[in-house]
């Protein structure tokens, strides 16, 4: 598993499948830079920037979804103390607030 459970608040999550998507996004950002350097039409550049932002939001959304799934799975399958369940519930609320 990539990343430690400690880095994810004690919840096992592997986001390594996002790396290829992030590499594509990196290429898109380089493309935007080249468009700007070559003096491309601002509206075209703006459309490319929108595409980059949308791609990053999809990565963010998928990562949060996977993390929330792990939180729920850990909570349901584990014999967690009430304080830990409350911490996980608070974390879910925080993640939802961030996306909404």
N, C-alpha and C positions, 0 to 999 in steps of 0.2 A: 504494500500500500504506500502510495506517495503521500508524504506529510504525516505528522504524528497526530495522535488523538489529542494530545495536549494543545497543539496548535489550533484545533477545532473545538475547543471547549470540552474535551473529553468525549466527543462524538466522532466515531470513525467515518471519514468521508474521503473519497479519492476523486480529485478533480483533474487527474492527468489527461483524461480524454478531451479536455478543453484546449490543450496545448496546440493541436493542429488548427483549430478555429482561431486561436489567438495569433498564430503565425500568418494565417490568411488576412486577418485584420491588420497585422503589422505591414503586410504588403500593400493593403489598401491605403494605409497612412502614408507610406512611401510614395504611392501614386498621387495622393493629394499634394504632397510636398513637390513632386515633379510638376504637377499641373500649375502650382503657384509659381515655381521657378521659371516655367516656360511662358507665363503670362496668359494662361487660359482664361476663358470667360468666367466671371465671378459666379454666375448662376450654376454653371457646370461644376465648379469647385464646391459650391454649397451643396449640390445634390450628392456629391461623393462624400462630403463630410456627414451628411444625414445618413448615408449608408453605413459609414463607420460607426456612428453613434448607435444605430439600430443593431448592428452586429454585436457591439459591446453590451448592449442591454440584453440581448438574447443570452450571451454568456453569463451575465450577472443573474438573470432570471433562472437559468438552468442550474447554476451553482447554488443559489438560494433554495430552489426546489429540492435538489439532492440533499442539501444540509437539513432542511426541514424534514424530509423523509427519514433521514438517519436519526434525527431527534425523536420523532414519533416512534420509530422502530425500537430505539434504545429504551424509551420510556415504557413502551408496552411489553417488551420482552424481559426487561430487567426488573429486579426487585429493588427499585430505587427508593431512597428515603424521600419523604414529602418535600423537604427543602430542595432536593435535587430536581424533583418533578416541577416544582415552582420555578426554579431557575431556568429549566428547559422551556416551560410555558412562557416565561418572560422573554426568552430569547426568540421564540417563534413570533411573539407580538412585535418585538423590535424589528425582526426581518420583514414582516408584513408591512410595517409602517415605513420602512425604507423603500420598498418597491412601490407602494401606493402613492 
